[in-house]
Amino acid sequence: MSLTNEEKGLIEEALSVYLQLVSQQLPQQQVAQVAAVAQGIINKLDSLHAGGADGAAAGRPGNKPAGISDEWFDNVCASCDMLGAGGCADKVTLKFPGKCDPILHYERKKA
């Protein structure tokens, strides 16, 4: 899933208004629980990668990691064991997109 900064801001604003309403109607302990969930949502919004929705929309088995071309995704990532519903679990790819061993091997074979 990919959201613009404007969309993320709107969601954060909506959560803030919701928390204000909840704080008027629920006991403080429940408000704290709802606030913790809201903070988790905001943290997830901050970690969304651009291009994630593209993979799901194209019927791909998982989310295309940021910085990965369609060619790499279709020819390498789609069949990789490290790809899951949440995207690529390979720490190298998360830090340096396109520098994981499977993609490097693919590029060497292609050349």
NORNOR-V650193 format. One record per residue. D_FIRST is the distance of its C-alpha to the first C-alpha in Angstrom with 1 decimal. Layout:
d_first: <D_FIRST,D_FIRST>
//
This chain:
d_first: <0.0,3.7,6.7,10.2,12.9,14.6,11.9,11.7,15.4,15.8,14.1,16.4,19.3,18.9,18.8,21.9,23.7,23.0,24.5,27.5,28.1,27.8,30.1,32.8,32.7,32.1,34.1,33.0,32.0,29.5,28.2,27.7,25.7,23.4,23.1,22.1,19.3,18.2,18.4,16.3,13.5,14.1,14.2,10.7,9.5,11.6,10.3,6.6,7.0,7.2,7.0,4.6,3.9,7.6,8.8,8.1,9.4,12.3,13.2,12.9,13.7,10.8,8.0,9.8,10.8,11.1,14.5,15.0,16.4,16.0,19.6,19.1,16.1,18.2,21.4,20.8,17.5,17.3,20.7,20.3,21.0,18.7,15.5,14.1,11.3,9.9,10.5,13.9,16.4,18.9,19.9,21.2,18.1,16.1,19.0,20.2,17.7,20.0,22.8,22.7,25.7,24.3,23.1,26.3,28.4,26.7,27.5,31.0,31.7,30.4,32.8>
//
